[in-house]
């Protein structure tokens, strides 16, 4: 997935690069001017090309730890190519560039200006060795198709002209975002744009750069420019650049605000969708509630049906009882009729004794009566069959009704569970109602607070109205008083004029006194006017404060209303949260129950698997130990047989040397009786020493001492010989049994007894496990060392006596085992795996399903059954897996009785229970403990499972009711 996503991204980048190239060519054709750093398409092209150059590039670094980039790749590819390394030398001459990334960007700009970018990249891609050293396999430059496509797209830029400054930018940080203004508008030939040719080299850019550096110091006659004008122009250019940067920042800010607006709109739409989803969920919950109510009604109907079925069952039971009563009455009637017939028969017998003459008549009557009796018996049998059929039908009906009752009982249990769930739901509803009541009380308190605030607002408004009315009245009073003062003033002025005329005649002192009094009155009136104005200003201030309080009260009212609305929304959201949490809690409880069940199952499976694994491990360790011991024994037997064979060959050799016949002693072949001549030559048998012809002594045998094939006669070749190639007891016994000359056999009778005892051991019912080569080598090394020392110590006679002693000890052990019962020995000294004591009542409640009993290898398990009643019959059915099992039954009077006094009811027998089921039973004669033994001690490697079922039958007591 990651590789496919990377390839799709790479293809998208190549497409974007192609689009940028087409846009650049289109922009050049439409504008007709060289492309500068102000072009957005040039910036896009630069970033895409840099991404391709850095895609899947191997990480390399310099000796100082600086990271290498595609600039170093260009240097490795173009450093030794003449005409193509001009750009590399030019970039190296720029001291402003410090990093490899900045130098690579400068080189790309140089190639664009000189219209050589496609040629340089094609020369780099053609150097596949350097390209593979710098890029991994996923790079497009290692793919011939992709690289040719990229170069073909870049060749479109050869017709496009670029006006890019070689210096003045921080290319180490980023690509240029704007073009620097040159002095071409001032008429300088050094700063005019000249279209470069494709064959231009580094000298053109270097000369332009040197002329740009030398321009301020070189005097020009035609264009006389002052340094001050240049500095002002530079300042204006900087201001323009700063203005452009600010404009771009503002555009970025506007773009960010638009993006935030879009995100907010998306969030609003998401919230609307969530509200719709919650509405749909509420509708679904209402539908589920309606469905549950329907289910409850249906379950109630089923309960009613179950009650009706129970009533029908009671009616059927009553019918059964009535039928049983009628059947009993009919049986009584038939029994009375039979008794009457018997009495009549006795009378007939007495009459026969009295009169022999009436024998024929009485016989006829008896025959008729016998016929009647037969008819009555037939009727009785038919009625009994009818009664039995009726009873069977009644039993079937009862079974059907019982099944229906069980089904209805199950449905009733389901109804109860649903009712319990309904009760829980009602409890939850009660809790929700309590919460609603609490929220309602809180809402009531908030409403009361609002009412109190409204009353306070009304009081404030009434106070404000009263204050405004008072202020108006006071202002009116003051205006009235002012008017009266003015009128008085006018009157006083008139009086003054009159009095002035009158006082002209009076003395100046009286006039001055009166004028002083008038002035005092005027001053007092002015003081009163000032006090009234102050009171008016105070009233206006109080009015403004009251208006502010009113505004604050209104704001508080609006805030309280908004708070009330928020609380209502919070209440609704809390209710929804409560419902969600309750549903999640129910789901979590269900999941917890499922997980607990799964955990219990997993734990049970784990325990069973652990037991099986431990049992298998024990079996494997035992098999390993047994095989190691068996290997050691076989290797020892092999060494002993090799010693015997060597001794026998040595004895044969000695005997052959003793009776070696001379050539002059025999004149004819001892086998075919052909005479020897110069044509028929003599040949000695190397085994027996006798002389034969060529055809009778043309057999060859390998001797142990010489190790070569030597000539022997037919008799010696056909003799049985001891050649032990592998430790195989069965092969040696077969050779011994098939020997024609038993007297000349090299195996002694003691050895035959040992081999027979080895072969008589009961084999296990499973194949042995494989021993590794390391274990075999270790055993062989240890045994070889032991045997070498033993060979050096002991002689051949001592080994023969050891074999005799082993055979005698084996025979003694066999006699000791036969002396006592195998079952008692097993109970005494065997390893018990499991003991499951049972009683008769537990077996009666055993059920119909089988139970499992696990028995490890070399162990046994028992099931002791305590019986207190006599006459019972204990029956069993069992099967085993994967192999057979031995079974036995032992009787014990009590727990205290010793095992030697136990009686074996069924001896230990090996059953093929893995192929067929084994059935059996025991009748209880005496009370005590009956032990069922499942023996697996004969199997050294395989653990087994026994699936058993037990049953107990009580004796049927015959009451004689069916006797005629």
CORZI-V601148 format. One record per backbone hydrogen bond with DSSP energy under -0.5 kcal/mol. NH is the residue of the N-H (numbers start at 0). CO is the residue of the C=O. If there is no record, write none. Layout:
# CORZI-V601148
{{NH	CO} {NH	CO}}
This chain:
# CORZI-V601148
{{4	0} {5	1} {6	2} {7	3} {8	4} {9	5} {10	6} {11	7} {12	8} {13	9} {14	10} {15	11} {16	12} {17	13} {18	14} {19	15} {20	16} {21	17} {22	18} {23	19} {24	20} {25	21} {26	22} {27	23} {28	24} {29	25} {30	26} {31	27} {34	160} {38	35} {42	38} {43	39} {44	40} {45	41} {46	42} {47	43} {48	44} {49	45} {50	46} {51	47} {52	48} {53	49} {54	50} {56	53} {57	133} {59	57} {61	65} {64	61} {67	59} {71	68} {72	68} {73	69} {74	70} {75	71} {76	72} {77	73} {78	74} {80	77} {81	79} {83	80} {84	80} {88	84} {89	85} {90	86} {91	87} {92	88} {93	89} {93	90} {94	92} {96	93} {102	98} {103	99} {104	100} {105	101} {106	102} {107	103} {108	104} {109	105} {110	106} {111	107} {112	108} {113	109} {114	111} {115	110} {116	110} {119	115} {120	116} {121	117} {122	118} {123	119} {124	120} {125	121} {126	122} {126	123} {127	125} {130	126} {131	127} {132	128} {133	129} {134	130} {135	55} {138	135} {141	138} {142	139} {143	141} {146	139} {146	142} {147	143} {148	144} {149	145} {150	146} {151	147} {152	148} {153	149} {154	150} {155	152} {156	153} {157	154} {158	155} {159	156} {162	34} {163	161} {170	168} {172	169} {173	169} {185	182} {186	183} {187	182} {195	193} {199	196} {203	200} {204	200} {205	201} {206	202} {207	203} {208	204} {209	205} {210	206} {211	207} {212	208} {213	209} {214	210} {217	213} {223	221} {224	222} {229	225} {230	226} {231	227} {232	228} {233	229} {234	230} {235	231} {236	232} {237	233} {238	234} {239	235} {240	236} {241	237} {242	238} {243	239} {244	240} {245	241} {246	242} {247	243} {248	244} {249	245} {250	246} {251	247} {252	248} {253	249} {254	250} {255	251} {256	252} {257	253} {258	254} {259	255} {260	256} {261	257} {262	258} {263	259} {264	260} {265	261} {266	262} {267	263} {268	264} {269	265} {270	266} {271	267} {272	268} {273	269} {274	270} {275	271} {276	272} {277	273} {278	274} {279	275} {280	276} {281	277} {282	278} {283	279} {284	280} {285	281} {286	282} {287	283} {288	284} {289	285} {290	286} {291	287} {292	288} {293	289} {294	290} {295	291} {296	292} {297	293} {298	294} {299	295} {300	296} {301	297} {302	298} {303	299} {304	300} {305	301} {306	302} {307	303} {308	304} {309	305} {310	306} {311	307} {312	308} {313	309} {314	310} {315	311} {316	312} {317	313} {318	314} {319	315} {320	316} {321	317} {322	318} {323	319} {324	320} {325	321} {326	322} {327	323} {328	324} {329	325} {330	326} {331	327} {332	328} {333	329} {334	330} {335	331} {336	332} {337	333} {338	334} {339	335} {340	336} {341	337} {342	338} {343	339} {344	340} {345	341} {346	342} {347	343} {348	344} {349	345} {350	346} {351	347} {352	348} {353	349} {354	350} {355	353} {358	355} {359	356} {361	357} {362	358} {363	359} {364	360} {365	361} {366	362} {367	363} {368	364} {369	365} {370	366} {371	367} {372	368} {373	369} {374	370} {375	371} {376	372} {377	373} {378	374} {379	375} {380	376} {381	377} {382	378} {383	379} {384	380} {385	381} {386	382} {387	383} {388	384} {389	385} {390	386} {391	387} {392	388} {393	389} {394	390} {395	391} {396	392} {397	393} {398	394} {399	395} {400	396} {401	397} {402	398} {403	399} {404	400} {405	401} {406	402} {407	403} {408	404} {409	405} {410	406} {411	407} {412	408} {413	409} {414	410} {415	411} {416	412} {417	413} {418	414} {419	415} {420	416} {421	417} {422	418} {423	419} {424	420} {425	421} {426	422} {427	423} {428	424} {429	425} {430	426} {431	427} {432	428} {433	429} {434	430} {435	431} {436	432} {437	433} {438	434} {439	435} {440	436} {441	437} {442	438} {443	439} {444	440} {445	441} {446	442} {447	443} {448	444} {449	445} {450	446} {451	447} {452	448} {453	449} {454	450} {455	451} {456	452} {457	453} {458	454} {459	455} {460	456} {461	457} {462	458} {463	459} {464	460} {465	461} {466	462} {467	463} {468	464} {469	465} {470	466} {471	467} {472	468} {473	469} {474	470} {475	471} {476	472} {477	473} {478	474} {479	475} {480	476} {481	477} {482	478} {483	479} {484	480} {485	481} {486	482} {487	483} {488	484} {489	485} {490	486} {491	487} {492	488} {493	489} {494	490} {495	491} {496	492} {497	493} {498	494} {499	495} {500	496} {501	497} {502	498} {503	499} {504	501} {510	506} {511	507} {512	508} {513	509} {514	510} {515	511} {516	512} {517	513} {518	514} {519	515} {520	516} {521	517} {522	518} {523	519} {524	520} {525	521} {526	522} {527	523} {528	524} {529	525} {530	526} {531	527} {532	528} {533	529} {534	530} {535	531} {536	532} {537	533} {538	534} {539	535} {540	536} {541	537} {542	538} {543	539} {544	540} {545	541} {546	542} {547	543} {548	544} {549	545} {550	546} {551	547} {552	548} {553	549} {554	550} {555	551} {556	552} {557	553} {558	554} {559	555} {560	556} {561	557} {562	558} {563	559} {564	560} {565	561} {566	562} {567	563} {568	564} {569	565} {570	566} {571	567} {572	568} {573	569} {574	570} {575	571} {576	572} {577	573} {578	574} {579	575} {580	576} {581	577} {582	578} {583	579} {584	580} {585	581} {586	582} {587	583} {588	584} {589	585} {590	586} {591	587} {592	588} {593	589} {594	590} {595	591} {596	592} {597	593} {598	594} {599	595} {600	596} {601	597} {602	598} {603	599} {604	600} {605	601} {606	602} {607	603} {608	604} {609	605} {610	606} {611	607} {612	608} {613	609} {614	610} {615	611} {616	612} {617	613} {618	614} {619	615} {620	616} {621	617} {622	618} {623	619} {624	620} {625	621} {626	622} {627	623} {628	624} {629	625} {630	626} {631	627} {632	628} {633	629} {634	630} {635	631} {636	632} {637	633} {638	634} {639	635} {640	636} {641	637} {642	638} {643	639} {644	640} {645	641} {646	642} {647	643} {648	644} {649	645} {650	646} {651	647} {652	648} {653	649} {654	650} {655	651} {656	652} {657	653} {658	654} {659	656} {660	658} {660	688} {665	661} {668	673} {669	690} {672	668} {675	666} {676	679} {680	678} {682	691} {684	689} {685	683} {685	710} {688	684} {691	682} {696	692} {697	694} {698	711} {700	709} {702	700} {702	707} {706	702} {709	700} {711	698} {713	695} {716	712} {717	713} {718	714} {722	720} {724	722} {727	725} {731	727} {732	728} {733	729} {734	730} {735	731} {736	732} {737	733} {738	735} {741	739} {744	741} {751	747} {752	748} {753	749} {754	750} {755	751} {756	752} {757	753} {758	754} {759	755} {760	757} {775	771} {776	772} {777	773} {778	774} {779	775} {780	776} {781	777} {782	778} {783	779} {784	780} {785	781} {786	782} {787	783} {788	784} {789	785} {790	786} {791	787} {792	788} {793	789} {798	794} {799	795} {800	796} {801	797} {802	798} {803	799} {804	800} {805	801} {806	802} {807	803} {808	804} {809	805} {810	806} {811	807} {812	808} {813	809} {814	810} {815	811} {816	812} {817	813} {818	814} {819	816} {824	820} {825	821} {826	822} {827	823} {828	824} {829	824} {829	825} {831	829} {832	859} {833	859} {835	861} {836	834} {837	863} {839	865} {842	838} {843	839} {844	840} {845	842} {850	947} {852	945} {854	943} {857	935} {857	938} {858	855} {859	830} {860	933} {861	833} {862	931} {864	929} {865	837} {865	863} {866	927} {870	923} {872	952} {873	921} {874	872} {874	950} {875	919} {876	948} {877	917} {878	946} {879	912} {880	944} {884	910} {885	934} {886	908} {887	932} {888	905} {889	930} {890	902} {891	928} {900	897} {901	898} {902	890} {904	888} {904	902} {905	888} {908	886} {910	884} {910	908} {912	910} {914	911} {915	911} {917	877} {919	875} {921	873} {923	871} {924	922} {927	866} {928	891} {929	864} {929	927} {930	889} {930	928} {931	862} {931	929} {932	887} {932	930} {933	860} {934	885} {934	932} {935	858} {938	935} {939	937} {942	940} {943	854} {944	880} {945	852} {946	878} {947	850} {947	945} {948	876} {950	874} {952	872} {956	954} {957	955} {958	956} {962	959}}
